[in-house]
Amino acid sequence: MKGRVIVLDQIAGRDAAALVVDGVLQDLAVDPVGDAPLPGAIFRGIVDRPMKGQGGVFVKLPDGQSGFLRQVSGLAPGQAVLVQLTGAAEPGKALPVSTRILFKSQFAIITPGAPGRNISRRIRDEDLRADLAALAEAGMEGAAADLGLILRSACETADEAEIAEDILAMRDLATAVLADIKGGPELLVEGASAHEQAWRDWTDPAPDEVAEGAGSFADHGVAELLDDLLSPRITLPGGGHAYIEPTRALVAVDVNTGNDTTPAAALKANIATARDLPRQLRLRGLGGQVVVDFAPMPKKDRAVLDQVLRAAFKGEASETSLSGWTNLGLYELVRKRDRLPLAELIGAAP
């Protein structure tokens, strides 16, 4: 399957979307089970008890739910606060929320508290940038001074009227939500479903095909790709392989050269794993502390692997900290948990 394909279907009765590029699954979105809120949802919450040892506070959310807000100051118990859901929570834990709220559409992102008019760096045509800057100024005229705007790279091929409409819609939504601070816990803006997320975030560059409807995953080979992700074993080019196995404390990655006995076998297997590791963690929904046991190689080759890892994780949306090598020769990194594990999403009942 060549080209860029967006596939929209369902898993266990819930919306699911897959982005496949040249036969390789690049991204996946699956709606959570039951009535769990969708990432990106915006709430009015009530500040609950502080957790000084953990550097945050609990926030009361609607329907008896609880959120956890990290690294905050100046909030008092009982105070109303606007928060946005930033990811999924493990069973029994509070939902991760943030006071850094974004109003995102296909072409525009409104950034409260971060004023300015910004255009995606991927748009390099100076004339187009000037036209978009004019659209941004016109669309934000009369808006609150602390409302910022980012025009996304999808604007490069979009119609000016569509962009202007998107800016106005997001600006008006942000203005209304930010003014709705009085009252008890309430859901103010629904998060984007898996299908909505695909249309909003995956259509730049434009897909070669959009397949939707029951059976689309099977017809386009997505079902087989998901089966591969449910297996801990990853086949590497050149005969090597790796295993990704989550435990309660961390995610363990083990790299092996397989039948390749050439002098460069270890470095080749390690580089292949490093390049694919961000995609594997993202699609499998794995985060937290990740420990990689690379195939044995000379210490002088670590510098090469460091460069490959930095380049591989550079474009990742999820916050990742590359901690480096331990005394035992293991590599450690920490990735934000922004999704539920794939095995839980696919195996969950509707």
C-alpha positions in Angstrom: 0.0 0.0 0.0 1.8 3.1 -1.3 1.2 6.7 -0.5 -0.4 8.4 2.5 -3.7 6.8 3.5 -6.1 7.8 6.4 -8.3 4.8 7.4 -11.4 5.4 9.5 -13.2 2.5 11.1 -14.2 1.2 14.6 -12.6 -1.0 17.2 -14.9 -2.7 19.7 -17.7 -0.3 18.8 -15.6 2.8 19.2 -14.2 5.2 16.6 -10.7 4.5 15.5 -8.4 6.1 12.9 -5.1 5.0 11.4 -2.5 6.9 9.4 -0.6 4.6 7.1 2.3 5.9 4.9 3.8 3.5 2.3 2.4 0.5 4.2 3.8 1.6 7.6 1.5 2.5 10.4 2.5 6.0 11.5 -0.2 7.0 13.9 -3.3 5.6 15.6 -6.2 7.1 17.5 -8.9 5.1 19.3 -11.7 6.6 21.4 -11.6 5.5 25.1 -14.0 3.0 26.5 -17.2 4.0 28.2 -17.8 7.7 29.1 -14.2 8.5 29.6 -13.5 12.1 28.4 -11.5 12.6 25.2 -8.1 14.1 25.3 -8.3 17.9 24.7 -11.6 18.3 26.6 -11.8 21.6 28.5 -13.3 21.6 32.0 -14.2 24.1 34.7 -12.8 22.5 37.8 -12.6 23.3 41.5 -9.2 23.2 43.2 -9.2 20.5 45.8 -6.4 19.4 48.2 -2.7 20.2 47.3 -0.2 17.4 47.1 3.0 19.2 48.0 5.2 16.1 47.8 4.1 15.5 44.2 4.2 19.2 43.2 0.6 19.7 42.3 -3.1 19.8 43.3 -6.1 17.6 42.7 -9.0 19.3 40.8 -12.6 18.3 41.1 -14.1 17.6 37.7 -17.7 16.8 36.7 -19.3 13.4 37.3 -17.2 12.8 40.4 -14.0 12.7 38.4 -10.7 14.0 39.7 -7.9 15.7 37.8 -4.3 16.2 38.8 -2.6 19.5 38.0 1.2 19.6 38.2 3.6 22.5 39.0 1.1 25.2 39.9 1.2 28.0 42.4 -1.2 30.6 43.6 -4.2 28.3 43.6 -6.4 28.0 46.7 -8.8 25.2 47.6 -12.3 25.9 46.4 -11.1 28.2 43.6 -12.6 27.6 40.1 -10.0 26.9 37.4 -10.1 26.1 33.7 -8.1 23.0 32.7 -7.6 20.9 29.7 -7.2 17.1 29.6 -3.7 16.3 28.3 -3.8 12.5 28.1 -5.2 9.3 29.4 -5.1 8.1 33.0 -4.3 4.7 34.3 -7.1 2.9 36.2 -7.6 4.4 39.6 -5.5 7.5 38.9 -6.6 11.1 38.5 -6.9 12.5 34.9 -3.8 14.6 33.8 -4.9 18.2 33.2 -3.2 21.5 32.5 -4.0 25.1 32.8 -2.2 25.7 29.5 -5.3 25.5 27.2 -5.2 25.3 23.5 -8.1 25.7 21.1 -7.1 23.7 18.0 -8.7 23.4 14.6 -7.3 22.2 11.2 -5.8 25.6 10.3 -5.6 27.6 13.6 -4.6 27.3 17.2 -5.7 29.9 19.7 -3.2 30.2 22.6 -4.6 32.0 25.7 -1.8 33.6 27.8 0.7 33.4 24.9 0.0 36.5 22.7 1.4 36.9 19.3 0.6 36.0 15.7 2.7 33.0 14.5 2.8 31.1 11.2 4.2 27.5 10.9 7.8 27.5 9.9 7.1 24.8 7.4 5.5 27.5 5.3 8.4 29.2 3.6 7.0 31.2 0.8 7.4 34.8 1.8 4.4 36.1 -0.2 2.2 33.5 1.3 3.4 34.2 4.8 2.6 37.9 4.3 -0.9 37.0 3.1 -1.4 34.7 6.1 -0.1 37.4 8.5 -2.8 39.7 7.2 -5.4 37.1 7.6 -4.3 36.5 11.2 -4.4 40.2 12.1 -7.9 40.6 10.5 -9.2 37.5 12.2 -7.9 38.5 15.7 -8.9 42.1 15.5 -10.8 43.0 18.6 -9.7 39.9 20.5 -8.4 40.0 24.0 -4.8 41.1 24.2 -3.6 37.8 25.8 -5.0 35.6 23.0 -2.3 34.3 20.7 -2.8 32.6 17.3 -0.8 30.0 15.4 -1.6 29.3 11.8 -0.7 25.7 11.0 1.1 24.3 8.1 -2.2 23.1 6.5 -2.8 26.7 5.6 -0.3 26.4 2.8 -2.7 24.8 0.5 -6.0 26.0 2.0 -8.5 28.5 0.7 -8.3 31.9 2.4 -12.0 31.9 3.2 -11.7 28.6 5.1 -8.7 29.8 7.1 -10.5 33.0 8.0 -13.6 31.1 9.1 -11.5 28.8 11.2 -9.7 31.7 12.9 -13.0 33.3 13.8 -14.6 30.1 15.1 -11.6 29.3 17.3 -11.4 32.9 18.6 -15.1 33.1 19.5 -14.9 29.7 21.2 -11.9 30.7 23.2 -13.5 34.0 24.2 -16.7 32.3 25.4 -14.9 29.5 27.3 -12.4 31.8 29.0 -15.3 33.9 30.3 -17.2 30.9 31.7 -15.2 30.7 34.9 -18.0 30.9 37.5 -19.8 27.8 38.7 -19.1 24.2 39.7 -17.3 21.5 37.8 -18.5 21.3 34.2 -17.4 20.0 30.8 -17.1 23.1 28.6 -15.6 21.7 25.4 -15.6 18.1 24.2 -12.3 16.6 23.1 -11.8 15.5 19.5 -12.9 12.0 18.7 -10.5 9.7 16.8 -12.1 10.5 13.4 -12.2 14.3 14.2 -8.5 14.1 15.2 -7.6 12.4 11.9 -9.3 15.1 9.8 -7.8 17.9 12.0 -4.2 16.7 12.4 -3.4 14.2 9.6 -4.5 16.0 6.5 -1.3 17.9 6.0 0.2 16.9 3.7 -3.0 15.9 1.9 -3.6 12.2 1.9 -3.7 10.2 -1.3 -6.7 8.3 0.0 -9.2 8.4 2.8 -11.0 5.1 3.5 -13.9 5.0 5.9 -16.6 2.6 7.0 -16.9 -0.8 8.5 -14.2 -3.2 7.4 -11.8 -0.4 6.2 -9.1 -1.6 8.7 -9.2 -5.1 7.3 -9.4 -3.9 3.7 -6.3 -1.8 4.0 -4.2 -4.1 6.2 -4.5 -2.1 9.4 -5.7 -5.1 11.3 -2.5 -7.0 10.5 -0.4 -4.0 11.5 -2.2 -3.8 14.8 -1.6 -7.4 15.4 2.2 -6.8 14.9 2.0 -4.0 17.5 0.4 -6.4 20.1 3.4 -8.6 19.8 6.5 -7.7 21.9 8.8 -8.8 19.1 10.0 -6.3 16.5 11.8 -7.6 13.4 14.7 -5.4 12.4 16.4 -5.1 9.0 19.4 -7.4 8.5 18.0 -10.3 10.7 18.1 -8.6 14.1 15.1 -8.2 16.4 14.0 -6.3 19.5 11.5 -6.8 22.3 9.4 -4.1 23.9 7.8 -5.3 27.1 6.0 -3.0 29.6 6.2 -3.8 33.3 4.6 -2.1 36.2 7.6 0.1 36.9 9.1 0.7 33.4 9.2 -0.3 29.7 12.0 -2.6 28.9 13.5 -2.8 25.4 16.0 -5.5 24.5 17.9 -5.4 21.2 19.5 -8.5 19.6 21.5 -9.0 16.5 20.0 -12.4 15.6 21.9 -14.4 13.1 24.0 -11.5 11.9 27.5 -12.1 13.0 29.3 -9.3 11.1 31.4 -6.8 13.0 28.8 -4.0 12.4 25.8 -6.2 13.4 25.3 -4.6 16.8 25.5 -1.0 15.6 23.1 -1.7 12.7 20.5 -3.4 15.0 20.9 -0.6 17.5 20.5 2.2 15.0 17.4 0.5 13.4 15.8 0.2 16.9 16.6 3.8 17.8 15.1 5.1 14.6 11.8 3.2 15.1 11.6 3.5 18.9 9.5 6.7 18.9 6.9 5.3 16.5 6.8 2.0 18.5 6.2 3.7 21.8 3.7 6.1 20.3 1.6 3.4 18.6 1.8 1.0 21.6 0.7 3.8 24.0 3.7 3.3 26.2 5.4 5.9 28.3 7.0 6.6 31.6 10.5 5.4 32.2 11.9 3.4 29.3 15.1 1.4 29.6 16.9 0.1 26.5 19.4 -2.7 26.6 21.1 -2.2 23.3 23.1 -5.0 21.7 26.7 -5.0 23.0 28.9 -2.5 21.0 32.1 -0.5 21.7 31.7 2.6 23.8 33.0 4.7 20.9 29.8 3.9 19.0 27.6 5.4 21.7 28.1 8.9 20.2 26.6 7.8 16.9 23.6 6.2 18.7 23.1 9.4 20.7 22.8 11.4 17.5 20.3 8.9 16.0 18.1 8.9 19.2 18.1 12.7 19.3 17.1 13.0 15.7 14.4 10.3 16.0 12.7 11.9 19.0 13.0 15.5 17.8 9.7 15.6 15.9 7.7 13.8 18.6 4.7 15.6 20.0 4.9 13.8 23.3 7.4 15.3 25.8 10.5 13.1 26.0 13.6 13.4 28.1 16.7 11.5 26.9 18.6 10.8 30.1 21.5 8.8 28.6 23.6 5.9 29.6 23.8 4.2 32.9 26.9 2.6 34.5 25.6 -0.8 33.4 25.5 0.3 29.8 21.7 0.7 29.6 20.0 3.7 28.0 17.3 5.6 29.8 14.6 7.9 28.7 11.3 9.2 30.0 8.3 9.7 27.8 5.1 11.4 28.8 2.1 9.0 29.1 -0.3 10.6 26.8 -2.2 7.5 25.6 -3.6 4.4 27.1 -1.7 1.2 26.2 -2.8 -0.2 22.9 -3.5 -3.6 24.4 -6.0 -2.0 26.8 -7.7 0.0 24.1 -8.2 -2.9 21.7 -9.1 -5.4 24.3 -11.6 -3.1 26.1 -15.2 -3.9 25.8 -17.5 -1.2 24.4 
